[in-house]
Amino acid sequence: MKYSYVLFDADETLFKFDILAGMQQMFTKYGISFTTADYQHYQTINKPLWVKYQNGEISAQYLQVTRFNEWSAKLNVPAEKLNEEFLDAMADICQPLPGAISLLNAIKPHAKLGIITNGFARLQRIRLARTGLTDMFEWLVVSELVSNPKPHPSIFEHTFELMGNPDKSQILMVGDTPASDILGAQNVGIDTCWLQHPNETLPQGISPTYTVQNLAQLQSLLLN
């Protein structure tokens, strides 16, 4: 294998992240049928918060609480509690993406593996344990627990320090989000692989080293 270290994003790179299904499961306990329209409205609040978070304008805690403020008021339940229940529901429904387990098993003998995620620690640890993948990774770097989220260089530099600062030519970053995964890795001088989901396009100025449409293609790319 060309790379001795492979770093992965988590959500929609290794694991399915079905927010609608997670919301529907969470709200069942409150007797609420969470609809597609509810989901679309939630995303009008959630998505801009994620942009601000990735730009370093707000904290992880502010994002997690603010996105549930409307539902908190409707249900008279603290937003912090709703956020915890949502993350637990997402862990409950979590499944690896097709090809993820095969890919990890195939490259583990040849490279050290890690995760750099802008997700939240509560979810990451639970789902790694539940999917039996905890021991697959040498490093789990969660933006909530370090200074800045991707694409900020500091989260990558922090990871490199944990790795013992290996030669950057030996490191590959794999992710599905160009603006955080690919741009961030590109800016710190490591190779990148973009997992392109259907109908997704690259923003101008972001140039991954490789592009694949599924994890089976990545496995072939790395091992051949």
BELRA-V643543 format. One record per residue. N is the residue number from 0. PSI is psi in degrees with one decimal (999 if undefined). OMEGA is omega in radians with two decimals (none if undefined). NEAR is the number of other C-alpha atoms within 12 Angstrom. Layout:
BEGIN
N & PSI & OMEGA & NEAR
N & PSI & OMEGA & NEAR
END
This chain:
BEGIN
0 & 141.6 & -3.12 & 21
1 & -34.1 & -3.03 & 18
2 & 138.2 & 3.08 & 28
3 & -12.1 & -3.12 & 25
4 & 129.3 & 3.08 & 37
5 & 121.9 & 3.12 & 44
6 & 137.3 & -3.09 & 43
7 & 144.7 & 2.77 & 45
8 & 164.8 & -3.13 & 43
9 & -65.8 & -3.02 & 41
10 & 125.1 & 3.13 & 35
11 & 14.7 & 2.95 & 32
12 & -50.1 & 3.04 & 38
13 & -30.8 & -3.04 & 38
14 & 142.7 & 2.98 & 33
15 & 143.6 & 3.13 & 27
16 & 80.6 & -3.05 & 29
17 & 90.9 & -3.07 & 24
18 & -42.4 & -3.12 & 30
19 & -47.5 & -3.14 & 26
20 & -39.1 & 3.11 & 25
21 & -43.1 & 3.10 & 29
22 & -43.6 & -3.13 & 37
23 & -40.6 & 3.11 & 25
24 & -43.2 & -3.10 & 27
25 & -45.4 & -3.03 & 29
26 & -11.7 & 3.10 & 26
27 & -38.6 & -3.11 & 17
28 & -17.6 & 3.10 & 16
29 & 6.8 & 3.12 & 19
30 & 25.1 & -3.09 & 11
31 & 132.3 & 3.02 & 16
32 & 101.5 & -3.08 & 18
33 & 116.6 & -2.98 & 24
34 & 171.8 & 3.05 & 19
35 & -36.6 & 3.10 & 15
36 & -39.7 & 3.06 & 12
37 & -42.8 & 3.13 & 20
38 & -44.6 & -3.13 & 25
39 & -38.9 & 3.09 & 16
40 & -43.5 & 3.10 & 19
41 & -41.8 & -3.10 & 24
42 & -25.4 & 3.05 & 20
43 & -22.7 & 3.07 & 15
44 & -45.0 & -3.01 & 23
45 & -47.6 & -3.04 & 24
46 & -46.9 & 3.09 & 20
47 & -32.8 & 3.09 & 19
48 & -39.6 & 3.11 & 26
49 & -38.1 & 3.09 & 29
50 & -45.1 & 3.12 & 24
51 & -39.1 & 3.12 & 20
52 & -47.0 & -3.13 & 30
53 & -23.3 & 3.07 & 33
54 & -0.3 & 3.12 & 22
55 & 18.2 & -3.08 & 25
56 & -24.2 & 3.13 & 16
57 & 163.3 & 3.14 & 22
58 & 164.4 & 3.07 & 26
59 & -40.8 & -3.14 & 31
60 & -42.4 & 3.13 & 23
61 & -43.5 & 3.12 & 22
62 & -50.2 & -3.03 & 30
63 & -37.1 & -3.12 & 32
64 & -46.2 & -3.03 & 27
65 & -36.0 & -3.09 & 29
66 & -17.0 & 3.14 & 30
67 & 10.9 & -3.09 & 33
68 & -41.5 & -3.13 & 24
69 & -46.2 & 3.14 & 20
70 & -31.4 & 3.08 & 30
71 & -44.0 & 3.13 & 20
72 & -39.5 & -3.13 & 14
73 & -40.2 & -3.02 & 14
74 & -9.1 & -3.04 & 18
75 & 44.0 & 3.11 & 15
76 & 134.8 & -3.13 & 20
77 & 138.4 & -3.14 & 21
78 & -34.1 & 3.11 & 25
79 & -39.7 & 3.14 & 22
80 & -42.6 & 3.11 & 21
81 & -40.6 & 3.12 & 32
82 & -43.5 & 3.12 & 32
83 & -41.0 & -3.14 & 25
84 & -36.0 & 3.08 & 29
85 & -46.8 & -3.14 & 35
86 & -37.8 & 3.09 & 32
87 & -39.8 & 3.11 & 27
88 & -40.7 & 3.12 & 29
89 & -36.1 & 3.08 & 34
90 & -38.6 & -3.13 & 36
91 & -38.9 & -3.06 & 26
92 & -0.2 & -3.02 & 27
93 & 136.0 & 3.01 & 31
94 & 142.8 & 3.02 & 27
95 & 149.5 & 3.04 & 28
96 & 154.8 & 3.07 & 25
97 & 130.6 & 3.11 & 21
98 & -8.8 & -3.07 & 23
99 & -47.2 & -3.09 & 31
100 & -43.8 & 3.11 & 24
101 & -44.3 & 3.13 & 21
102 & -50.2 & -3.08 & 31
103 & -43.0 & 3.11 & 35
104 & -34.8 & -3.08 & 20
105 & -37.3 & -3.06 & 25
106 & -14.0 & -3.12 & 31
107 & -39.3 & 3.13 & 28
108 & -14.5 & -3.01 & 18
109 & -13.3 & -3.05 & 19
110 & 155.7 & 2.99 & 26
111 & 139.0 & -2.99 & 30
112 & 147.3 & 3.09 & 36
113 & 167.3 & 3.08 & 35
114 & 132.5 & 2.94 & 45
115 & 115.6 & -3.03 & 50
116 & 143.8 & 2.98 & 44
117 & 4.2 & 3.07 & 42
118 & -168.1 & -3.02 & 38
119 & 145.3 & -2.96 & 33
120 & -40.3 & -3.10 & 28
121 & -45.3 & -3.12 & 24
122 & -43.4 & -3.03 & 32
123 & -47.5 & -3.06 & 36
124 & -41.0 & -3.12 & 29
125 & -46.8 & -3.04 & 22
126 & -30.9 & 3.02 & 31
127 & -41.4 & 3.12 & 28
128 & -44.5 & -3.05 & 19
129 & -28.6 & 3.11 & 20
130 & -0.4 & 3.11 & 23
131 & 23.1 & -3.04 & 17
132 & 2.9 & -3.08 & 30
133 & -46.9 & -3.06 & 20
134 & -3.7 & 3.13 & 20
135 & -24.0 & -2.99 & 29
136 & 133.8 & 3.08 & 29
137 & -32.7 & -3.04 & 23
138 & 134.4 & 3.00 & 29
139 & 106.8 & -3.10 & 37
140 & 115.8 & -3.06 & 38
141 & 125.6 & -3.04 & 32
142 & -33.7 & -3.14 & 36
143 & -28.0 & -3.03 & 30
144 & -4.5 & 3.10 & 22
145 & -175.1 & -2.93 & 26
146 & -39.4 & -3.01 & 25
147 & 151.1 & 3.07 & 33
148 & 165.6 & 2.93 & 39
149 & 141.4 & 0.24 & 44
150 & 12.3 & -3.08 & 35
151 & 135.3 & -3.10 & 30
152 & -27.7 & -3.01 & 30
153 & -32.8 & -3.14 & 23
154 & -32.6 & 3.08 & 34
155 & -43.7 & -3.14 & 46
156 & -38.0 & 3.07 & 29
157 & -42.9 & 3.12 & 26
158 & -43.1 & 3.12 & 38
159 & -38.3 & 3.10 & 32
160 & -43.4 & 3.09 & 16
161 & -33.4 & -3.12 & 18
162 & -7.1 & -3.10 & 27
163 & 20.3 & 3.13 & 15
164 & 60.0 & 3.09 & 16
165 & 168.7 & 3.06 & 20
166 & 127.4 & -3.08 & 17
167 & -22.3 & 3.11 & 29
168 & -13.3 & -3.13 & 21
169 & 1.3 & -3.02 & 25
170 & 134.3 & 3.04 & 34
171 & 134.3 & 3.02 & 42
172 & 129.3 & -3.14 & 50
173 & 127.5 & 3.11 & 47
174 & 165.7 & -3.09 & 46
175 & -10.1 & -3.07 & 38
176 & 107.8 & -3.07 & 36
177 & -42.6 & -3.01 & 35
178 & -20.4 & 3.11 & 29
179 & -55.8 & -3.07 & 39
180 & -53.9 & -2.99 & 45
181 & -48.4 & 3.14 & 42
182 & -43.0 & -3.14 & 35
183 & -45.6 & 3.13 & 37
184 & -39.3 & 3.11 & 43
185 & -41.1 & -3.07 & 34
186 & -17.4 & 3.08 & 28
187 & 6.3 & 2.96 & 27
188 & 28.1 & 3.06 & 23
189 & 157.0 & 3.12 & 33
190 & 155.3 & -3.06 & 32
191 & 151.8 & 2.98 & 40
192 & 120.0 & 3.12 & 39
193 & 122.4 & 3.00 & 39
194 & 102.8 & -3.03 & 39
195 & 112.3 & 3.06 & 27
196 & 160.0 & -3.08 & 21
197 & 136.3 & 3.06 & 12
198 & 9.2 & 3.09 & 8
199 & 142.0 & 3.13 & 15
200 & 159.2 & -3.14 & 20
201 & 132.0 & 2.98 & 22
202 & 154.8 & 3.12 & 14
203 & 138.5 & 3.08 & 10
204 & -2.7 & 3.11 & 13
205 & 120.8 & -3.01 & 25
206 & 92.5 & 3.11 & 24
207 & 151.3 & 3.07 & 35
208 & -40.0 & 3.12 & 25
209 & 156.5 & 3.01 & 25
210 & 131.6 & 3.06 & 29
211 & 156.4 & 3.12 & 26
212 & -11.9 & 3.10 & 25
213 & 168.9 & -3.04 & 27
214 & -22.6 & 3.05 & 35
215 & -38.8 & 3.08 & 23
216 & -38.9 & 3.11 & 23
217 & -41.2 & 3.10 & 35
218 & -45.4 & 3.12 & 28
219 & -42.1 & -3.14 & 18
220 & -44.6 & -3.05 & 22
221 & -33.4 & -3.01 & 27
222 & -9.6 & 3.12 & 21
223 & 999 & none & 11
END
